């Protein structure tokens, strides 16, 4: 096999692994985000999202910024100087809440 074919195969393999990792990371972020919305009265801090989703701060920050734009969230600072993000209240039907989605 030539060097070019080997590089192409390696590139395709790395791209597939990257896609899978990004997909899994995205799923963890989304799951953690909605869990925190429900448990934290629609207030989320960056460190909470990082801890639950197991992603780095840059990835979590990009995700939170995206959610703020999509869901009209706003950043707020508490009395201790900590930043958190407030989102519209999550109101779920009882059937979903009781199933502990």
SEROLO-251614 format. One record per residue (C-alpha): residue number from 1; residue in one letter; x, y, z. Coordinates in steps of 0.25 Angstrom, whole numbers, always signed. Layout:
REM SEROLO-251614
{site NUM, A, {X, Y, Z}};
...
REM end
This chain:
REM SEROLO-251614
{site 1, X, {+0, +0, +0}};
{site 2, X, {+5, +14, -4}};
{site 3, X, {+8, +25, +6}};
{site 4, X, {-4, +33, +1}};
{site 5, X, {-14, +22, +2}};
{site 6, X, {-9, +19, +16}};
{site 7, X, {-10, +34, +20}};
{site 8, X, {-24, +34, +14}};
{site 9, X, {-28, +22, +22}};
{site 10, X, {-22, +28, +35}};
{site 11, X, {-29, +41, +33}};
{site 12, X, {-43, +34, +30}};
{site 13, X, {-41, +26, +43}};
{site 14, X, {-37, +38, +51}};
{site 15, X, {-49, +45, +46}};
{site 16, X, {-58, +34, +50}};
{site 17, X, {-53, +33, +64}};
{site 18, X, {-54, +49, +65}};
{site 19, X, {-68, +48, +60}};
{site 20, X, {-72, +37, +70}};
{site 21, X, {-65, +45, +82}};
{site 22, X, {-72, +58, +78}};
{site 23, X, {-85, +50, +77}};
{site 24, X, {-83, +44, +91}};
{site 25, X, {-78, +57, +97}};
{site 26, X, {-91, +64, +91}};
{site 27, X, {-100, +54, +97}};
{site 28, X, {-93, +55, +111}};
{site 29, X, {-94, +70, +110}};
{site 30, X, {-109, +70, +106}};
{site 31, X, {-113, +60, +117}};
{site 32, X, {-105, +67, +128}};
{site 33, X, {-111, +81, +123}};
{site 34, X, {-126, +76, +124}};
{site 35, X, {-123, +69, +137}};
{site 36, X, {-117, +81, +143}};
{site 37, X, {-129, +90, +138}};
{site 38, X, {-138, +81, +145}};
{site 39, X, {-130, +79, +158}};
{site 40, X, {-125, +94, +159}};
{site 41, X, {-138, +102, +156}};
{site 42, X, {-133, +105, +142}};
{site 43, X, {-119, +111, +147}};
{site 44, X, {-107, +104, +143}};
{site 45, X, {-92, +108, +146}};
{site 46, X, {-81, +104, +137}};
{site 47, X, {-74, +95, +147}};
{site 48, X, {-87, +88, +150}};
{site 49, X, {-88, +85, +135}};
{site 50, X, {-73, +81, +134}};
{site 51, X, {-74, +71, +146}};
{site 52, X, {-87, +64, +141}};
{site 53, X, {-84, +63, +127}};
{site 54, X, {-69, +60, +129}};
{site 55, X, {-64, +70, +118}};
{site 56, X, {-54, +81, +119}};
{site 57, X, {-57, +95, +122}};
{site 58, X, {-56, +100, +107}};
{site 59, X, {-65, +90, +102}};
{site 60, X, {-75, +92, +113}};
{site 61, X, {-75, +108, +111}};
{site 62, X, {-77, +106, +96}};
{site 63, X, {-89, +97, +99}};
{site 64, X, {-95, +107, +109}};
{site 65, X, {-93, +119, +100}};
{site 66, X, {-100, +111, +89}};
{site 67, X, {-112, +108, +99}};
{site 68, X, {-112, +122, +104}};
{site 69, X, {-115, +127, +89}};
{site 70, X, {-125, +116, +86}};
{site 71, X, {-133, +117, +99}};
{site 72, X, {-131, +132, +102}};
{site 73, X, {-123, +129, +115}};
{site 74, X, {-116, +140, +122}};
{site 75, X, {-103, +140, +130}};
{site 76, X, {-104, +145, +145}};
{site 77, X, {-94, +147, +156}};
{site 78, X, {-98, +143, +170}};
{site 79, X, {-94, +150, +183}};
{site 80, X, {-81, +142, +184}};
{site 81, X, {-77, +146, +170}};
{site 82, X, {-80, +133, +163}};
{site 83, X, {-86, +133, +149}};
{site 84, X, {-97, +124, +146}};
{site 85, X, {-107, +123, +134}};
{site 86, X, {-122, +125, +136}};
{site 87, X, {-131, +118, +126}};
{site 88, X, {-146, +119, +125}};
{site 89, X, {-153, +110, +134}};
{site 90, X, {-154, +95, +130}};
{site 91, X, {-168, +91, +132}};
{site 92, X, {-171, +76, +129}};
{site 93, X, {-184, +68, +129}};
{site 94, X, {-185, +60, +141}};
{site 95, X, {-184, +47, +133}};
{site 96, X, {-170, +51, +129}};
{site 97, X, {-166, +56, +143}};
{site 98, X, {-171, +43, +150}};
{site 99, X, {-163, +34, +140}};
{site 100, X, {-150, +41, +144}};
{site 101, X, {-146, +43, +130}};
REM end
